[in-house]
Amino acid sequence: AIEAEKKPIIWLCQAQLEAQDVLAFARNLANSQSRFTIVLNWSELKTIAPAAIDALSYVIHQIADHTWMVKSINHQQILKTIQEQLKTPTNSQLSRSWWLLKLALLRLMNQMEIHGQACIDFCIAFDETAPSWKAPKSKFSIFDLPYLSEDGVLASVSSSNFHSTQLTKFDEINSSI
């Protein structure tokens, strides 16, 4: 039973992230309070549905507010997706949601300086005060993966916490985290 509790919560984000995907992930988190490691894999992400943006921001803040270890795979993909949306003219409320998602991610990643710069941009864009910095309780680190195959196999893993380069089933990496 103890081994089962040590298994990480693993989320493979879909190419088109929908609100129901975020809600399912949030339920998984709520049911897994005893687990201390979360693996977020953004590799497949292409778009985030407007209805999922605020829910994702909320979940990211919830993760940041817990003392979990957070391992991110291809975090550049979600940052790129957000940045592309911030360049695209949209209605003010939707644009604001994208900015708040970016700020939530920067908080989770413990990027206080970049968060501060983004807050200045937020203030200019919306003529309002941006959310203030709140240090995350979680510990964030990055996995660098070239790909994750469809059958859930990791390949060419490199991370300071994961030294094996042999193929490993994704749901079995908990012993290396």
Secondary structure, 3 states (H helix, E strand, C coil): CHHHHHCCEEEECCCEECHHHHHHHHHHHHCCCCCCEEEEECCCCCEECHHHHHHHHHHHHHHHCCCCEEEEECHHHHHHHHHHHHHCCCCHHHHHHHHHHHHHHHHHCCCHHHHHHHHHHHHHHHCCCCCCCCCCCCEEEEEECCEECCCCEEECCEECCECCCCCEEHHHHHHHC
